[in-house]
Amino acid sequence: SSTVRLPNGSSSVRGICTSPDSQYAYVVHLLGKHHVTPNQIERGWTWTNALSIIDLNTQTLAATVLLDDLDLGAANPWAVQCTTDGSSLVVTHAGTHEISVIDRTELHTAIAGKTINDLAKDYSVLVLIRKRIAMKGKGPRGLAVVGTKAYTTEYFSGSLGIVDFDPAIRTKSKSIMLGAEPAMTDARRGELIYHDATLSFQNWLSCSSCHPGARADGFNWDELNDGFGNAKQTKSHLFSHFTAPTTITGCRPNAETSVRAGLKYAYFNIIPESDAVAVDEYLKALTPVPSPYLVNGQLSAAAARGKLLFEGSANCIACHSGPHTTDQKAYNVGTGFGRHAGTEFDTPSLAEIWRTPPYLYRGQAATIHEVLTTFNPGGIQHGNTGSLSPQDIDDLAEYVLSIGTE
């Protein structure tokens, strides 16, 4: 087997399919411009939405093309399927409530002889060979294609979306309810707003573009909440409303402030206060996913030993205490550099820390083991680990990676 790297900035790989002849694999994903300051979103400045083509014979990336139009994003692609005859590719766009139908033969003609870098910046590739079809329901995700009919699960409507994309007939989509329509509570409406790219300028992105599953995308972004030139890791929104202040440096007093700033400065649109309140309710309702490091739902033997160290000689609990494993205070832990040298960083919650590598404010540490060793100056900043044995370090890391069910 081989590892095929998608272009720098790729995230949220949701769907993959193969061509009927098994010559190609098609992958839908986001493509973030994390190397630029996100001070606008027009024409894909911050996020674009992409389809990558992998040559299965050579196991290499053949091309990445943009699913967006020049001034209209096709946000949050979720699933991709190929028609049985190989003539078309169908993509669901969960953020813009539509599907794309792409002429597959013309797609391969369009990418022939072009470089990956050129294609990943070219909005014209799909202009004449793709049809965008609006769905009746909200949040099309799962996809099945039978003949010229596409069937998609519409998550927020609780419905099945159906569209016949046969070019010989007039395209019209419809939705069939699958039982009673889900109750639109404040939390569910907030979840929809969080994932709804049609609320953003030109439909480029949703909150979930940077925070897939309301967690973190693993990139450093140079947000403007504390000036230019100091990119920092995206943070998970799990427990954000219960662990004020927010942001890595704690520059916002609480999550409510962050939600409103995020909607204003990421969506680049006017969002009603009632929508922000609904997003608050959605984020408050988030619950952690059990760690895969647990064994039958319980700490492994190594993690149990690590917990004793965490609460004992390593004294991690001095800062990572309470129901959300944070004392909600800021400390200079010696990992800042450049303009951040000496900066005090907010103590993060360790809930689901297994899910959000890399670690530290700029992702310097690839693993928790590195946090405890390589990036623990003097063995005293991220726990008292200087006198621990290699086995102790492994056990401590195992426990930290098991946290997340409180």
Secondary structure, 3 states (H helix, E strand, C coil): CCCCCCCCCEEEEEEEEECCCCCEEEEEEEEECCCCCCCCCHHHCCEEEEEEEEECCCCEEEEEEECCECCECCCCEEEEEECCCCCEEEEEECCCCEEEEEEHHHHHHHHCCCCHHHHCCCCCCCCCCEEEEECCCCCEEEEEEECCEEEEEECCCCEEEEEECCCCCCCCEEEEECCCCCCCCHHHHHHHHHHCHHHCHHHCCCHHHHCHHHCCCCCEECCHHHCCCCCEECCCCCCHHHCCCECCCCCECCHHHHHHHHHHHHHCCCCCHHHHHHHHHHHHCCCCCCCCCCECCECCHHHHHHHHHHHCCCCHHHCCCCCCCCCCCEECCCCCCHHHCCCCEECCCCCCHHHCCCECCCCCECCHHHHHCCCCHHHCCCCCCCCCCHHHHHHHHHHHCCCCCC
